[in-house]
Amino acid sequence: MTASDVFHWLAACAVTLGSIGLFFQFKLLNRIINLASHFQLVLITLADVSLSEDEQEHQIQSAAIQSIIKFLIILGLMVSVVLLPLLILGILDSLNVVDAQEVVSTTLSLPFIAVMTVVGLIVWRLSSSKSNKDTLVGHGFKVHYSRLEKTLHLLAFASRDIQIFLSRLEDKFLFKGKKSDAHNAVFIASLPRSGTTLLMELCLESERFVTHTYRDMPFIHTPLFWSKFSRLFRKESVQMERAHGDGMSVSVDSPEAFEEVIWLSFWRSHYQKTFIRSWAANEKNKEFNEFFLRHQAKLISRCSSPEGLSYLSKNNLNIARTELILNQFPISKILIPFRHPHSHCRSMHHQHLNFLDIHQQEEFAKLYMAGIGHFDFGENLKPVQFTAVDCQREASFVEQAKEREFWYRYWADCFSHLLTIESDRVMFVDYDALCSEPQEHLTKVAEFLSLDDIATAKLIAQSERLKQSEAPQDVELPEELRLRVSETYERLRTRSKSGQLDAHSA
């Protein structure tokens, strides 16, 4: 390499570094990320079930106009990044300082591009290794999703209608089972923090049930298509603590409550801005029923030995539609766990404050939980409308729920309603008694679910996982509320022991 070649390489490096310097000076990376955020805002708006069509249209139009303006600014700055160094190079060429044509040729040569690429990768790797850490939010919870994964989830939340259409293609080309396989489903439903997750995991250990796992996200509507496609980039299963900060670990293979995504797609009018309107027992939605049964059968069909398996649902919001489920799926059964109100309400209150912190620090966590229909806590809180007047007169329950008394009233409203259900296909499970005497109560669960001897033995073998609950701490409440909560709890305990309706619901 001659001295002239070295000079041209140095000049090419100067031009390249000048363009890179302008790129960062104009904050183009931040501008591009900001533009991508506007695209995400459109997806968020489309996925927000609480907005009317007019509100969605207005917000999307506003975001689109801002996006076009931002794009034109970015385009102009990108042109400047390229042209300004070339303009300076042209001036130097006119002064006979450098040969602009030779410098440009060097800049576009394969050896120079290869060297700059290697240097760039090294710099990027060193910088990313320092900054590539999970975001800590809430009570030490880590956000593990990359920007690409976040965008993919938002895209899925905003394209439910498209996914329903694709599911019909899935029915035709991939589904080999029978819809009739899904009629004897089991639903676990209660207020959050009542033991529903643990009860689901115990039932799954009987090896007679199937349900969703984290691998089904984010395209819940098309489990067969997505499971085949996602194998191309499947992650290793690694345990991590879930967002609740309660010590329970999950992995991509862990079961989780994603069923609400389907209810969101077909019953949009029930999801109001501040609350969820409960379902009447006689409400009809034939399209939903057909889709839901096929969906359950698909989850069963993808198992290696699908014979004798049933769909298992763990969905807290099914407390808003328990009677509808009993009516529309006449062979199904429902498990309703409950805890001592003091322990239960303290836990719900704690989680609401926890998720308020999470949602304020990490917006994607808020969007994710809303996208999968988890409106239990934090800024997403939408209580079920058990008492119509109370729900409709409140602008928002998020602030109210910062006080523990709110959760006692909600607890009493929920279980007072559930106790009115007259069906031998509903079993109330005393979670505290289950933890105290696991073998006895797991046997009752197995009998209620009509499990065979092998499945029953596998279920009872999980007794070691159940630990004695802590003694509940008394809380001062208004006398009227204290009596109502106490009375409701005694009725729940009586119902769980006898399995019969009590005097209030008979």
C-alpha positions as CSV (number, residue, x, y, z in Angstrom):
1,M,0.0,0.0,0.0
2,T,1.5,3.3,-1.1
3,A,1.5,6.6,0.9
4,S,-1.2,7.9,-1.4
5,D,-3.4,4.8,-0.6
6,V,-2.9,5.4,3.1
7,F,-3.9,9.0,2.7
8,H,-7.1,8.0,0.8
9,W,-7.9,5.5,3.6
10,L,-7.5,8.1,6.2
11,A,-9.7,10.5,4.3
12,A,-12.3,7.8,3.8
13,C,-12.2,7.2,7.5
14,A,-12.7,10.9,8.2
15,V,-15.7,11.0,5.8
16,T,-17.2,7.9,7.5
17,L,-16.6,9.2,11.0
18,G,-18.0,12.5,10.0
19,S,-21.3,10.9,8.8
20,I,-21.4,8.8,12.0
21,G,-20.8,11.9,14.1
22,L,-23.6,13.8,12.4
23,F,-25.9,10.7,12.8
24,F,-25.4,11.0,16.6
25,Q,-25.4,14.8,16.7
26,F,-28.8,14.8,15.0
27,K,-30.0,12.1,17.5
28,L,-31.2,10.0,14.6
29,L,-31.3,6.8,16.5
30,N,-33.5,8.3,19.2
31,R,-35.7,9.8,16.4
32,I,-36.1,6.5,14.7
33,I,-36.9,4.8,18.0
34,N,-39.5,7.5,18.6
35,L,-41.0,6.9,15.2
36,A,-41.2,3.2,16.0
37,S,-43.0,4.2,19.3
38,H,-45.6,6.0,17.3
39,F,-46.1,2.8,15.2
40,Q,-46.5,1.0,18.5
41,L,-49.0,3.6,19.7
42,V,-51.2,2.7,16.7
43,L,-51.0,-1.0,17.7
44,I,-51.8,-0.1,21.3
45,T,-54.8,1.9,20.2
46,L,-56.1,-0.9,18.0
47,A,-55.6,-3.4,20.9
48,D,-57.4,-1.2,23.5
49,V,-60.8,-2.7,24.0
50,S,-62.0,0.1,26.2
51,L,-61.9,2.6,23.3
52,S,-64.9,3.2,21.0
53,E,-64.4,3.0,17.2
54,D,-64.6,6.8,16.9
55,E,-62.0,7.2,19.7
56,Q,-59.7,4.7,18.0
57,E,-60.0,6.4,14.6
58,H,-59.2,9.9,16.1
59,Q,-56.2,8.6,18.0
60,I,-54.9,6.7,15.0
61,Q,-55.3,9.7,12.7
62,S,-53.4,11.9,15.2
63,A,-50.6,9.3,15.5
64,A,-50.4,8.9,11.7
65,I,-50.0,12.7,11.1
66,Q,-47.2,12.9,13.7
67,S,-45.5,9.8,12.2
68,I,-45.5,11.3,8.7
69,I,-43.9,14.6,10.1
70,K,-41.3,12.7,12.1
71,F,-40.5,10.5,9.0
72,L,-39.9,13.5,6.8
73,I,-37.7,15.1,9.4
74,I,-35.7,11.9,9.7
75,L,-35.4,11.6,5.9
76,G,-34.1,15.2,5.6
77,L,-31.5,14.6,8.4
78,M,-30.4,11.3,6.8
79,V,-29.8,13.1,3.5
80,S,-27.7,15.7,5.5
81,V,-25.7,13.0,7.1
82,V,-24.6,11.8,3.7
83,L,-24.3,15.1,1.8
84,L,-22.5,17.3,4.4
85,P,-19.3,15.2,4.5
86,L,-19.4,14.9,0.7
87,L,-19.8,18.7,0.4
88,I,-16.7,19.3,2.6
89,L,-14.9,16.6,0.6
90,G,-15.8,18.5,-2.6
91,I,-14.5,21.8,-1.2
92,L,-11.2,20.1,-0.3
93,D,-11.0,18.6,-3.8
94,S,-11.4,22.0,-5.4
95,L,-8.5,23.3,-3.2
96,N,-6.4,20.3,-4.5
97,V,-6.1,18.9,-0.9
98,V,-7.6,15.5,-1.7
99,D,-8.8,13.6,-4.7
100,A,-12.6,13.3,-4.0
101,Q,-13.1,10.6,-6.6
102,E,-10.4,8.4,-5.1
103,V,-11.7,8.9,-1.5
104,V,-15.2,7.9,-2.6
105,S,-13.9,4.9,-4.4
106,T,-11.9,3.8,-1.3
107,T,-15.0,4.4,0.9
108,L,-17.1,2.1,-1.4
109,S,-14.4,-0.6,-1.8
110,L,-15.0,-4.0,-0.3
111,P,-11.8,-4.0,1.9
112,F,-12.8,-0.7,3.5
113,I,-16.4,-1.7,4.1
114,A,-15.2,-5.0,5.6
115,V,-12.8,-3.3,8.0
116,M,-15.4,-0.7,9.0
117,T,-18.0,-3.4,9.6
118,V,-15.6,-5.4,11.8
119,V,-14.7,-2.3,13.8
120,G,-18.4,-1.3,14.1
121,L,-19.3,-4.8,15.4
122,I,-16.6,-4.7,18.0
123,V,-17.7,-1.3,19.2
124,W,-21.3,-2.3,19.3
125,R,-20.5,-5.5,21.2
126,L,-18.5,-3.7,23.8
127,S,-21.2,-1.1,24.3
128,S,-24.1,-3.5,24.3
129,S,-22.4,-5.8,26.9
130,K,-22.4,-2.9,29.3
131,S,-26.0,-1.9,28.7
132,N,-27.8,-5.2,27.9
133,K,-29.3,-5.7,31.3
134,D,-32.9,-6.6,32.2
135,T,-34.9,-3.7,33.5
136,L,-35.7,-3.9,37.2
137,V,-39.2,-2.7,38.1
138,G,-41.6,-3.1,41.0
139,H,-40.3,-5.3,43.7
140,G,-37.2,-6.3,41.8
141,F,-39.1,-7.9,38.9
142,K,-37.1,-8.1,35.7
143,V,-38.5,-7.2,32.2
144,H,-37.0,-9.8,29.9
145,Y,-38.5,-8.7,26.6
146,S,-36.4,-7.2,23.8
147,R,-37.7,-4.4,21.6
148,L,-38.5,-6.8,18.8
149,E,-40.4,-9.1,21.2
150,K,-42.4,-6.1,22.6
151,T,-43.4,-5.0,19.1
152,L,-44.4,-8.6,18.2
153,H,-46.7,-8.8,21.2
154,L,-48.3,-5.4,20.4
155,L,-48.8,-6.5,16.8
156,A,-50.5,-9.7,18.1
157,F,-52.7,-7.7,20.5
158,A,-53.8,-5.4,17.6
159,S,-54.5,-8.1,15.1
160,R,-57.1,-10.3,16.8
161,D,-59.5,-10.3,13.9
162,I,-56.7,-11.4,11.5
163,Q,-55.7,-14.2,13.9
164,I,-59.3,-15.4,14.0
165,F,-59.3,-15.6,10.2
166,L,-56.0,-17.4,10.2
167,S,-57.4,-19.9,12.8
168,R,-60.0,-20.9,10.1
169,L,-57.1,-21.8,7.8
170,E,-55.5,-23.6,10.7
171,D,-58.8,-25.6,11.1
172,K,-58.6,-26.7,7.5
173,F,-54.9,-27.6,7.1
174,L,-53.5,-28.4,10.6
175,F,-56.3,-29.4,13.0
176,K,-56.8,-33.2,13.0
177,G,-58.8,-33.6,16.2
178,K,-62.6,-33.4,16.9
179,K,-64.4,-30.4,18.5
180,S,-66.3,-32.9,20.7
181,D,-63.0,-33.6,22.6
182,A,-63.4,-30.2,24.3
183,H,-66.8,-30.5,26.0
184,N,-65.7,-31.8,29.4
185,A,-63.4,-28.8,30.3
186,V,-62.5,-27.8,33.8
187,F,-62.5,-24.1,34.8
188,I,-60.6,-22.7,37.8
189,A,-61.9,-19.3,38.6
190,S,-61.8,-16.9,41.5
191,L,-60.4,-13.6,42.6
192,P,-56.6,-13.2,42.0
193,R,-54.3,-14.4,44.8
194,S,-56.8,-17.1,45.9
195,G,-54.6,-20.0,44.9
196,T,-55.8,-20.5,41.4
197,T,-52.3,-20.8,39.9
198,L,-51.2,-23.5,42.3
199,L,-54.5,-25.4,42.0
200,M,-54.0,-25.3,38.2
201,E,-50.5,-26.7,38.5
202,L,-51.7,-29.5,40.9
203,C,-54.4,-30.5,38.4
204,L,-52.0,-30.6,35.5
205,E,-49.8,-33.0,37.5
206,S,-52.6,-35.6,37.2
207,E,-51.6,-35.7,33.4
208,R,-55.3,-35.5,32.4
209,F,-55.4,-31.9,31.4
210,V,-53.9,-29.5,28.9
211,T,-53.8,-25.7,28.9
212,H,-51.9,-22.7,27.5
213,T,-48.2,-22.1,28.2
214,Y,-46.0,-19.1,27.7
215,R,-44.8,-20.6,24.4
216,D,-48.3,-19.9,23.0
217,M,-47.7,-16.2,23.3
218,P,-48.3,-13.9,21.6
219,F,-50.5,-15.5,18.9
220,I,-53.0,-17.3,21.2
221,H,-55.7,-17.7,18.6
222,T,-53.6,-19.9,16.3
223,P,-51.8,-22.4,18.6
224,L,-51.0,-24.9,15.8
225,F,-49.6,-22.4,13.3
226,W,-47.6,-20.6,16.0
227,S,-46.2,-23.7,17.7
228,K,-44.9,-24.9,14.3
229,F,-43.5,-21.5,13.3
230,S,-41.9,-20.6,16.7
231,R,-39.9,-23.9,16.7
232,L,-37.5,-22.1,14.3
233,F,-36.4,-19.7,17.0
234,R,-37.5,-21.5,20.2
235,K,-35.9,-20.3,23.4
236,E,-34.3,-22.5,26.1
237,S,-36.6,-23.0,29.0
238,V,-35.2,-20.9,31.9
239,Q,-36.9,-20.4,35.2
240,M,-37.5,-16.8,36.3
241,E,-39.6,-15.1,39.0
242,R,-43.0,-13.9,37.8
243,A,-44.1,-10.2,38.1
244,H,-46.0,-10.7,41.3
245,G,-42.8,-10.9,43.4
246,D,-44.3,-13.8,45.3
247,G,-41.4,-16.3,44.9
248,M,-43.2,-18.4,42.2
249,S,-41.0,-19.1,39.2
250,V,-42.1,-19.6,35.6
251,S,-40.5,-20.5,32.3
252,V,-41.6,-20.5,28.7
253,D,-43.0,-24.0,29.3
254,S,-45.0,-23.0,32.4
255,P,-48.8,-23.0,32.2
256,E,-50.5,-19.5,32.3
257,A,-53.8,-17.9,32.1
258,F,-54.1,-16.6,28.5
259,E,-57.6,-17.7,27.7
260,E,-59.0,-14.2,28.4
261,V,-57.5,-13.1,25.0
262,I,-60.2,-15.2,23.3
263,W,-63.0,-13.7,25.4
264,L,-61.6,-10.2,24.6
265,S,-61.9,-11.0,20.9
266,F,-65.6,-12.0,20.9
267,W,-67.2,-10.0,23.8
268,R,-65.8,-6.6,23.4
269,S,-68.8,-4.7,24.7
270,H,-68.3,-6.2,28.2
271,Y,-65.0,-4.4,28.7
272,Q,-65.7,-0.9,29.7
273,K,-63.3,1.9,30.5
274,T,-63.3,1.4,34.3
275,F,-65.0,-2.0,34.9
276,I,-66.0,-5.3,33.3
277,R,-69.7,-5.9,32.8
278,S,-70.7,-9.4,34.0
279,W,-72.3,-11.9,31.6
280,A,-75.9,-13.1,31.9
281,A,-76.4,-16.9,31.9
282,N,-78.5,-16.8,28.7
283,E,-76.2,-14.5,26.5
284,K,-75.5,-16.0,23.1
285,N,-72.5,-15.8,20.9
286,K,-72.4,-18.8,18.5
287,E,-69.2,-17.7,16.8
288,F,-67.4,-17.6,20.2
289,N,-68.7,-21.0,21.3
290,E,-67.6,-22.6,18.0
291,F,-64.2,-21.0,18.2
292,F,-63.6,-21.7,21.9
293,L,-64.5,-25.4,21.5
294,R,-62.2,-25.8,18.5
295,H,-59.5,-24.0,20.3
296,Q,-59.7,-26.3,23.3
297,A,-59.6,-29.3,20.9
298,K,-56.5,-27.9,19.2
299,L,-54.6,-27.7,22.5
300,I,-55.6,-31.3,23.1
301,S,-54.7,-32.5,19.6
302,R,-51.1,-31.2,19.7
303,C,-50.3,-33.5,22.6
304,S,-48.5,-36.8,21.8
305,S,-51.2,-38.8,23.5
306,P,-54.4,-36.8,23.3
307,E,-56.8,-39.6,24.3
308,G,-58.6,-38.9,27.6
309,L,-57.3,-35.4,28.0
310,S,-59.4,-32.4,28.9
311,Y,-58.9,-28.6,28.6
312,L,-58.0,-26.9,31.9
313,S,-58.8,-23.2,32.2
314,K,-57.3,-20.9,34.9
315,N,-58.9,-17.5,34.3
316,N,-59.8,-15.1,37.2
317,L,-62.3,-13.2,35.0
318,N,-64.4,-16.3,34.6
319,I,-66.0,-15.2,37.9
320,A,-67.8,-12.7,35.7
321,R,-69.4,-15.4,33.6
322,T,-69.6,-18.5,35.7
323,E,-73.3,-19.0,35.0
324,L,-72.8,-18.5,31.3
325,I,-70.1,-21.2,31.3
326,L,-72.3,-23.7,33.1
327,N,-75.1,-22.9,30.6
328,Q,-73.1,-23.0,27.4
329,F,-70.8,-25.9,28.2
330,P,-73.1,-28.4,30.0
331,I,-70.5,-31.0,30.9
332,S,-67.9,-28.6,32.2
333,K,-67.0,-28.2,35.9
334,I,-65.8,-25.2,37.9
335,L,-63.4,-25.0,40.8
336,I,-63.6,-21.9,42.9
337,P,-60.8,-21.6,45.5
338,F,-61.1,-19.0,48.3
339,R,-58.9,-17.9,51.2
340,H,-59.4,-16.3,54.6
341,P,-60.5,-12.7,53.7
342,H,-57.8,-11.0,55.8
343,S,-55.0,-12.9,54.1
344,H,-56.6,-12.7,50.7
345,C,-57.4,-9.0,50.8
346,R,-54.0,-8.1,52.2
347,S,-52.4,-10.0,49.3
348,M,-54.6,-8.3,46.6
349,H,-53.9,-4.9,48.1
350,H,-50.2,-5.6,48.1
351,Q,-50.2,-6.7,44.5
352,H,-52.2,-3.7,43.4
353,L,-49.5,-1.4,44.8
354,N,-46.8,-3.6,43.3
355,F,-48.3,-3.4,39.9
356,L,-48.8,0.3,40.1
357,D,-45.0,0.6,40.6
358,I,-44.4,-1.8,37.7
359,H,-46.8,0.0,35.3
360,Q,-45.4,3.4,36.1
361,Q,-41.8,2.3,35.5
362,E,-42.3,0.0,32.5
363,E,-45.2,0.8,30.1
364,F,-44.8,-2.5,28.2
365,A,-45.7,-4.4,31.4
366,K,-48.9,-2.4,31.5
367,L,-49.7,-3.0,27.8
368,Y,-48.8,-6.7,28.1
369,M,-51.1,-7.3,31.0
370,A,-54.0,-5.4,29.3
371,G,-53.3,-7.3,26.1
372,I,-53.8,-10.7,27.7
373,G,-56.9,-9.5,29.6
374,H,-55.4,-9.3,33.1
375,F,-57.2,-6.3,34.6
376,D,-56.7,-7.4,38.2
377,F,-54.2,-4.8,39.5
378,G,-52.3,-1.6,38.9
379,E,-53.2,1.0,36.3
380,N,-55.1,-1.7,34.4
381,L,-57.6,-2.4,37.2
382,K,-61.1,-3.0,36.0
383,P,-63.2,-4.7,38.7
384,V,-66.1,-7.0,37.7
385,Q,-69.5,-5.4,37.8
386,F,-71.2,-7.4,40.5
387,T,-73.1,-4.3,41.7
388,A,-74.0,-2.2,38.7
389,V,-74.6,1.1,40.5
390,D,-71.2,1.1,42.2
391,C,-69.3,0.4,39.0
392,Q,-71.1,2.9,36.9
393,R,-70.8,5.8,39.2
394,E,-67.0,5.6,39.6
395,A,-64.6,7.3,37.2
396,S,-61.8,4.9,38.1
397,F,-61.1,2.4,40.8
398,V,-57.3,2.6,40.6
399,E,-57.0,5.2,43.4
400,Q,-59.7,3.6,45.6
401,A,-57.9,0.3,45.4
402,K,-54.9,1.9,47.1
403,E,-57.0,1.5,50.3
404,R,-57.3,-2.1,51.7
405,E,-61.0,-1.5,52.5
406,F,-61.7,-1.5,48.7
407,W,-60.5,-5.1,48.4
408,Y,-62.7,-6.3,51.3
409,R,-65.8,-4.8,49.6
410,Y,-64.8,-6.3,46.3
411,W,-64.1,-9.7,48.0
412,A,-67.6,-9.6,49.6
413,D,-69.3,-8.6,46.4
414,C,-67.6,-11.4,44.4
415,F,-68.1,-14.3,46.7
416,S,-71.6,-13.2,47.7
417,H,-72.4,-13.4,44.0
418,L,-70.7,-16.8,43.4
419,L,-72.5,-18.3,46.4
420,T,-75.8,-17.8,44.6
421,I,-74.9,-20.2,41.9
422,E,-77.0,-23.4,42.1
423,S,-75.1,-26.2,40.5
424,D,-73.5,-29.5,41.5
425,R,-70.9,-28.8,38.8
426,V,-69.3,-26.1,41.0
427,M,-66.9,-26.9,43.8
428,F,-65.7,-24.3,46.3
429,V,-62.2,-25.1,47.5
430,D,-61.0,-23.8,50.9
431,Y,-57.4,-23.0,50.1
432,D,-56.3,-22.8,53.7
433,A,-57.9,-26.2,54.5
434,L,-56.3,-27.6,51.4
435,C,-52.9,-26.5,52.7
436,S,-53.6,-27.8,56.2
437,E,-54.9,-31.3,55.1
438,P,-53.8,-31.6,51.4
439,Q,-54.4,-35.4,51.0
440,E,-58.0,-35.2,52.2
441,H,-58.9,-32.2,50.1
442,L,-57.0,-33.2,47.0
443,T,-59.0,-36.5,47.1
444,K,-62.2,-34.5,47.2
445,V,-61.0,-32.5,44.1
446,A,-60.1,-35.7,42.3
447,E,-63.6,-37.2,43.1
448,F,-65.3,-34.0,41.9
449,L,-63.3,-34.1,38.6
450,S,-64.0,-37.8,38.2
451,L,-60.3,-38.7,37.9
452,D,-59.3,-42.3,37.6
453,D,-57.2,-44.0,40.2
454,I,-53.9,-43.3,38.4
455,A,-54.6,-39.6,37.9
456,T,-55.9,-39.3,41.5
457,A,-52.7,-40.8,42.8
458,K,-50.6,-38.4,40.8
459,L,-52.7,-35.5,42.1
460,I,-52.4,-36.5,45.7
461,A,-48.7,-37.0,45.3
462,Q,-48.4,-33.2,45.0
463,S,-49.4,-32.9,48.7
464,E,-45.8,-32.0,49.6
465,R,-46.1,-28.8,47.6
466,L,-48.8,-27.4,49.9
467,K,-47.6,-25.6,53.0
468,Q,-49.5,-24.4,56.1
469,S,-50.9,-21.0,55.5
470,E,-49.9,-18.2,57.9
471,A,-52.4,-17.1,60.5
472,P,-54.4,-14.2,59.2
473,Q,-54.0,-10.8,60.9
474,D,-57.1,-8.9,62.1
475,V,-57.8,-5.7,60.3
476,E,-60.1,-2.9,61.6
477,L,-63.1,-2.4,59.3
478,P,-66.4,-0.6,59.4
479,E,-68.8,-2.7,61.4
480,E,-71.2,-3.2,58.5
481,L,-68.4,-4.4,56.2
482,R,-66.8,-6.6,58.9
483,L,-70.0,-8.4,59.5
484,R,-70.7,-8.9,55.8
485,V,-67.2,-10.3,55.2
486,S,-67.4,-12.6,58.2
487,E,-70.8,-13.9,57.2
488,T,-69.7,-14.5,53.6
489,Y,-66.6,-16.4,54.7
490,E,-68.6,-18.7,57.0
491,R,-71.0,-19.4,54.1
492,L,-68.0,-20.3,51.9
493,R,-66.6,-22.6,54.5
494,T,-69.9,-24.3,55.0
495,R,-70.4,-24.7,51.2
496,S,-66.9,-26.1,50.7
497,K,-67.4,-28.7,53.5
498,S,-70.9,-29.9,52.5
499,G,-71.0,-29.1,48.8
500,Q,-74.6,-28.1,49.3
501,L,-76.3,-24.7,49.0
502,D,-76.6,-22.7,52.2
503,A,-79.7,-21.1,53.4
504,H,-78.9,-17.8,51.8
505,S,-78.6,-19.2,48.3
506,A,-81.3,-21.9,48.5
